[in-house]
Amino acid sequence: MEQRNRMERRILGFLTAGHAVLREAAVAGKVLLETDDRGAISVAGDVVEELDRGGVLARAGERISLSKAGAGGAGPAPASRRDLGVVTVEHDGIYADAIVNLSESPLAQLVRRKDRNGVPFLSGAEFRAGERLRADYTRGQLVPRLGANWVASVSSGRRDGGNGIADLTDAALGARLRVENALAAVGPELSGVLVDVCCFLKGLELVETERGWPVRSAKIVLKTALAVLSRHYEPPARKSPPKRVLHWGSEDYRPRIDG
């Protein structure tokens, strides 16, 4: 029951910032709530249907939003359990500010932390990189595959439950390939913590416990991984080579060398 309540709160918290488009997911029993400016989340289809029947949601074709009753607090997600804030997100190369539920993502909580000098712990590029990875991970319908060699499944197209590469939409397949390329660029030493925190939304303390790391070490490893990931997504501009001056002369032209 508690897991179902968490799912309901997640759906309502996501729709608090605006409507979403309901998409079919390749994973049985799952649907995607997708937006242009806030990414997408994968949720249980029966929970969405139950909220719709209860009058908490309003649907118009594929468009889904909170009903007046849901927006007024009739659902199980009271404002006290939401931590709304403004973050910058990316979609198809376009960056925009969006209101999101910061309590959902450990990365969204880290981006608000500052050191004693007031400098943010994460740069904007590092935060955008983590959110971009999470968005592609969700669009690629990789979230349900926990504790397995999911990188191999991206390459081979095999998934548990009989869903193969043919069951994926072009958008989901493209998202999977972007995730694979991003994690390959980061390398095996750092990619695991990115998946744990950015994609599975695990807290840093849980990551340290599961991996047997020292206390407060996950934060440093995560920042290092995000720095590498941000350079993959936003490569630094290359310096232009010095311009060469060309001189065209006659056939018997000889350069003059000043003494």
C-alpha positions in Angstrom: 0.0 0.0 0.0 2.8 2.4 0.9 4.4 1.8 -2.5 1.2 2.5 -4.2 0.8 5.7 -2.2 4.3 6.8 -3.2 3.4 6.2 -6.9 0.3 8.3 -6.5 2.2 11.1 -4.9 4.8 10.9 -7.6 2.2 11.2 -10.4 0.4 14.1 -8.7 3.7 15.9 -7.9 4.7 15.6 -11.5 1.4 17.0 -12.8 1.4 19.8 -10.3 3.8 21.7 -12.6 1.5 21.2 -15.6 -0.1 18.7 -18.0 1.7 15.8 -19.6 1.1 13.5 -22.6 0.3 9.9 -21.9 2.5 7.5 -23.9 2.5 3.7 -24.1 5.6 2.1 -22.6 7.3 -1.1 -23.8 7.2 -2.5 -20.3 4.0 -4.3 -19.5 1.8 -2.4 -16.9 3.8 0.8 -17.3 3.0 4.1 -19.0 5.0 7.3 -19.6 4.0 10.8 -18.6 6.0 12.9 -21.0 6.4 16.7 -21.2 8.4 19.1 -23.4 10.1 20.9 -20.6 10.2 18.5 -17.6 11.3 15.3 -19.2 9.2 12.1 -18.5 8.5 9.7 -15.7 7.6 6.0 -15.9 4.6 5.0 -13.7 2.1 2.2 -13.2 -0.8 2.3 -15.7 -3.3 1.0 -13.2 -2.5 3.8 -10.7 -3.1 6.4 -13.4 -6.5 4.7 -14.3 -7.5 4.6 -10.6 -6.8 8.3 -10.2 -8.7 9.1 -13.4 -11.7 7.1 -12.2 -11.5 8.9 -8.8 -11.8 12.3 -10.5 -8.3 13.3 -9.4 -7.0 13.5 -13.0 -8.6 14.9 -16.2 -7.9 13.4 -19.6 -8.5 14.7 -23.0 -7.2 12.2 -25.5 -3.5 11.6 -24.7 -3.3 14.8 -22.6 -3.5 14.3 -18.9 -3.6 16.9 -16.1 -4.9 17.4 -12.6 -8.6 18.0 -12.3 -10.0 20.8 -10.2 -10.5 18.4 -7.4 -6.9 17.0 -7.7 -5.4 20.5 -7.9 -7.4 21.4 -4.8 -5.8 18.7 -2.8 -8.3 15.8 -3.1 -5.5 13.4 -4.0 -3.0 11.8 -1.6 -0.2 14.3 -2.3 -0.6 17.2 0.1 1.6 20.3 -0.4 3.5 19.5 2.8 4.9 16.4 1.1 6.1 18.3 -2.0 9.2 20.3 -2.4 8.6 22.5 -5.5 11.4 24.5 -7.0 12.7 25.8 -10.3 15.4 24.0 -12.2 16.8 24.2 -15.7 16.1 21.2 -17.8 16.9 20.1 -21.4 14.7 18.7 -24.1 15.9 18.2 -27.7 18.8 20.7 -27.2 16.6 23.4 -25.7 17.0 24.6 -22.1 14.2 26.0 -20.1 13.2 26.6 -16.5 10.6 24.3 -15.0 8.9 23.8 -11.7 9.7 20.3 -10.4 9.3 18.3 -7.2 12.8 18.5 -5.8 12.2 15.8 -3.2 12.1 13.2 -6.0 15.7 13.6 -7.1 18.8 13.5 -5.0 20.5 15.5 -7.7 18.0 18.3 -7.4 18.7 18.5 -3.7 22.4 18.5 -4.2 22.3 21.4 -6.7 20.9 23.7 -4.0 23.8 23.0 -1.6 26.6 25.5 -1.3 29.9 25.5 0.5 30.9 27.9 3.2 31.9 30.5 0.6 28.5 30.3 -1.0 29.7 28.4 -4.1 27.1 25.8 -5.4 28.3 22.2 -5.0 27.2 21.4 -8.6 27.7 23.6 -11.6 24.8 24.2 -13.9 26.4 22.1 -16.6 26.8 19.2 -14.1 23.2 19.4 -13.0 21.9 19.6 -16.6 24.0 16.5 -17.5 22.5 14.5 -14.7 19.0 15.5 -15.5 19.6 14.8 -19.2 20.8 11.3 -18.4 17.8 10.7 -16.2 15.4 11.9 -18.9 16.9 9.6 -21.5 17.0 6.7 -19.0 13.3 7.1 -18.5 12.4 7.6 -22.1 14.4 4.4 -22.9 12.2 2.5 -20.4 15.3 1.3 -18.6 14.1 2.1 -15.1 12.3 -1.3 -14.3 15.5 -3.3 -15.0 17.1 -3.2 -11.5 20.3 -4.8 -10.4 21.1 -6.4 -13.8 23.6 -5.8 -16.6 21.3 -3.4 -18.3 24.2 -2.0 -20.5 24.3 -5.3 -22.3 20.5 -5.1 -22.8 20.9 -1.8 -24.5 23.4 -3.2 -27.0 21.6 -6.5 -27.6 18.0 -5.3 -27.4 17.1 -8.1 -25.0 14.8 -7.4 -22.0 13.2 -9.6 -19.4 9.5 -10.3 -19.9 9.8 -10.9 -23.6 10.0 -7.3 -24.7 12.7 -7.0 -27.3 14.1 -4.3 -29.6 11.1 -4.6 -31.9 8.8 -3.5 -29.0 10.5 -0.1 -28.6 9.5 3.1 -30.3 12.1 5.0 -32.3 12.2 7.6 -29.5 12.8 5.0 -26.8 15.5 3.3 -28.9 17.2 6.6 -29.5 17.1 7.4 -25.8 18.7 4.0 -25.0 21.5 4.6 -27.5 22.2 8.1 -26.0 22.4 6.6 -22.5 24.8 3.9 -23.7 27.0 6.5 -25.4 27.0 8.8 -22.4 28.0 6.0 -19.9 30.6 4.7 -22.3 32.1 8.2 -22.4 32.2 8.4 -18.6 33.7 5.0 -18.2 32.9 1.9 -16.0 34.6 3.4 -12.9 32.2 6.3 -12.7 29.1 5.3 -14.6 27.6 3.1 -11.8 27.1 6.0 -9.4 25.5 8.1 -12.2 22.9 5.3 -12.7 22.3 4.9 -9.0 21.7 8.6 -8.2 20.5 10.1 -11.4 18.4 7.3 -12.8 17.4 5.1 -9.8 17.2 8.2 -7.6 19.1 6.5 -4.7 20.3 8.7 -1.9 24.1 9.1 -1.4 24.0 7.3 2.0 22.4 4.2 0.4 24.9 4.2 -2.4 27.8 4.3 0.1 26.2 1.4 2.1 25.6 -0.8 -1.0 29.0 -0.2 -2.4 30.9 -0.3 0.9 32.3 3.2 0.4 33.5 5.5 3.2 31.0 8.1 4.6 30.6 11.2 2.4 32.7 9.7 -0.4 29.7 9.2 -2.8 29.2 12.9 -3.1 32.8 13.5 -4.4 32.7 10.5 -6.8 29.3 11.7 -8.1 30.6 15.2 -8.7 33.6 13.8 -10.6 31.3 11.6 -12.7 29.0 14.5 -13.5 31.9 16.7 -14.5 33.0 14.1 -17.1 29.4 13.6 -18.2 28.8 17.3 -18.7 31.9 17.5 -21.0 30.3 14.7 -23.0 27.0 16.5 -23.4 28.5 20.0 -23.7 32.1 19.7 -25.1 34.3 22.8 -24.5 34.8 24.9 -27.6 38.0 24.2 -29.4 40.5 27.0 -29.8 40.8 28.2 -33.3 44.3 27.7 -34.8 46.3 30.9 -35.5 45.5 32.4 -38.9 48.1 32.0 -41.5 48.8 35.0 -43.8 49.1 34.0 -47.5 50.8 36.1 -50.1 50.3 35.7 -53.8 53.1 37.0 -55.9 54.4 36.8 -59.5 56.4 33.9 -60.8 59.7 35.6 -59.8 58.5 36.8 -56.4 60.9 36.4 -53.5 60.0 37.1 -49.9 62.0 40.0 -48.2 63.7 39.2 -45.0 64.3 42.2 -42.8 67.7 42.3 -41.1 
